[in-house]
């Protein structure tokens, strides 16, 4: 890191300790995560925000298809940006929605939903707060 010659106060030093950069060349996708048909690449934001936010890149696992289970997440904020490919969800009270490359979508807290399908090349960035949240399997409201 390049030194600037500027003296930092205690607060600036604390902020600097939480700085985070995640480079694709030094990061790995892991098969464990919320859904078995996806792989996740952690972007280091949970640690940097002390658990307030988690951010990861999600991509399809080859040969794995979604099971379409209804569920909801006990979180305050959840949004997704589709980088590549497409994904189709169904939301309770809304119906089916197709998200394509370039789509950003916000899922209100506790909305019941399920994934129906995705392209083999789908890649998304997901941001959730708090970083640790519970997911509950449910049947859709009638």
C-alpha positions as CSV (number, residue, x, y, z in Angstrom):
1,X,0.0,0.0,0.0
2,X,1.3,3.4,-0.9
3,X,2.1,5.8,2.0
4,X,0.6,9.2,1.7
5,X,2.5,11.0,4.4
6,X,-0.7,12.0,6.1
7,X,-1.0,11.3,9.8
8,X,-4.1,9.3,10.7
9,X,-6.1,9.7,13.8
10,X,-7.4,6.8,15.9
11,X,-10.8,6.7,14.1
12,X,-9.1,6.7,10.6
13,X,-6.9,3.8,11.7
14,X,-9.9,1.8,12.8
15,X,-11.6,2.4,9.5
16,X,-8.5,1.4,7.6
17,X,-8.4,-1.9,9.5
18,X,-11.8,-2.8,8.1
19,X,-10.9,-1.9,4.5
20,X,-11.6,-4.9,2.3
21,X,-10.8,-5.8,-1.4
22,X,-11.7,-9.1,-2.9
23,X,-9.8,-9.9,-6.1
24,X,-11.2,-12.7,-8.4
25,X,-7.8,-14.0,-9.0
26,X,-7.2,-14.7,-5.3
27,X,-10.8,-15.9,-4.4
28,X,-12.5,-19.2,-4.7
29,X,-16.1,-20.3,-5.2
30,X,-17.2,-22.8,-2.6
31,X,-20.0,-25.3,-2.9
32,X,-21.4,-24.8,0.5
33,X,-24.0,-22.1,0.9
34,X,-27.7,-21.6,1.1
35,X,-28.5,-23.6,-2.1
36,X,-26.8,-26.8,-3.3
37,X,-27.2,-25.9,-6.9
38,X,-25.1,-22.7,-6.6
39,X,-21.5,-21.9,-5.7
40,X,-20.7,-18.8,-3.7
41,X,-17.7,-16.5,-3.7
42,X,-17.5,-14.4,-0.5
43,X,-16.5,-10.8,-1.1
44,X,-15.2,-10.1,2.4
45,X,-17.9,-7.6,3.3
46,X,-19.2,-9.5,6.3
47,X,-15.9,-9.3,8.1
48,X,-15.3,-5.7,7.1
49,X,-18.8,-4.6,8.3
50,X,-18.6,-6.7,11.5
51,X,-21.5,-8.9,10.4
52,X,-23.9,-6.1,9.3
53,X,-23.8,-7.1,5.6
54,X,-22.8,-10.1,3.6
55,X,-22.0,-9.9,-0.1
56,X,-21.1,-12.7,-2.5
57,X,-21.1,-13.7,-6.1
58,X,-23.4,-16.6,-6.9
59,X,-23.0,-18.9,-9.9
60,X,-24.7,-22.0,-11.1
61,X,-23.1,-25.4,-10.3
62,X,-22.8,-27.5,-13.4
63,X,-25.4,-30.2,-13.7
64,X,-27.4,-29.0,-10.7
65,X,-31.0,-27.7,-11.0
66,X,-33.1,-25.8,-8.5
67,X,-35.7,-27.7,-6.5
68,X,-38.2,-24.8,-6.3
69,X,-38.7,-25.0,-2.6
70,X,-40.8,-22.2,-1.0
71,X,-38.9,-20.3,1.6
72,X,-38.3,-16.9,3.2
73,X,-35.3,-15.2,4.8
74,X,-35.3,-13.5,8.2
75,X,-33.3,-10.5,7.1
76,X,-33.7,-6.7,6.9
77,X,-32.4,-6.1,3.3
78,X,-31.8,-8.4,0.4
79,X,-31.0,-7.4,-3.2
80,X,-29.5,-9.1,-6.1
81,X,-27.9,-7.9,-9.3
82,X,-27.7,-10.4,-12.3
83,X,-24.3,-10.2,-13.9
84,X,-24.8,-12.9,-16.5
85,X,-27.5,-15.2,-17.7
86,X,-31.0,-15.3,-16.3
87,X,-32.9,-16.6,-13.3
88,X,-36.7,-17.1,-12.8
89,X,-38.3,-16.8,-9.4
90,X,-41.9,-17.0,-8.1
91,X,-43.0,-14.7,-5.4
92,X,-46.1,-15.1,-3.1
93,X,-48.6,-12.5,-4.2
94,X,-46.6,-11.4,-7.3
95,X,-46.2,-14.5,-9.4
96,X,-43.3,-15.5,-11.7
97,X,-40.6,-12.9,-12.5
98,X,-37.7,-13.4,-15.0
99,X,-34.5,-11.6,-14.0
100,X,-31.9,-11.2,-16.8
101,X,-28.4,-9.9,-17.1
102,X,-28.5,-6.3,-15.9
103,X,-31.5,-6.7,-13.7
104,X,-31.3,-5.6,-10.0
105,X,-34.0,-6.8,-7.8
106,X,-35.0,-6.2,-4.1
107,X,-36.8,-8.9,-2.1
108,X,-38.7,-7.4,0.7
109,X,-38.0,-8.9,4.2
110,X,-39.7,-12.2,4.8
111,X,-41.4,-12.5,1.3
112,X,-42.1,-16.1,0.4
113,X,-40.4,-17.1,-2.8
114,X,-38.8,-19.9,-4.7
115,X,-36.4,-20.2,-7.7
116,X,-37.9,-22.0,-10.6
117,X,-35.0,-22.1,-13.1
118,X,-31.8,-20.5,-14.2
119,X,-29.4,-20.5,-17.1
120,X,-26.3,-22.6,-17.0
121,X,-24.2,-19.5,-17.0
122,X,-26.1,-17.4,-14.4
123,X,-23.9,-15.2,-12.2
124,X,-25.3,-12.8,-9.6
125,X,-24.1,-10.5,-6.8
126,X,-26.3,-10.7,-3.7
127,X,-26.2,-8.3,-0.7
128,X,-28.0,-9.2,2.5
129,X,-28.2,-7.6,5.9
130,X,-27.5,-8.8,8.5
131,X,-24.7,-11.1,7.4
132,X,-26.1,-14.0,9.4
133,X,-29.7,-14.7,8.8
134,X,-32.1,-17.7,9.0
135,X,-34.0,-19.2,6.1
136,X,-37.3,-20.9,6.7
137,X,-39.0,-23.5,4.4
138,X,-42.7,-22.8,4.0
139,X,-45.7,-23.4,1.8
140,X,-47.0,-20.4,-0.1
141,X,-49.9,-18.4,1.5
142,X,-53.2,-19.2,-0.2
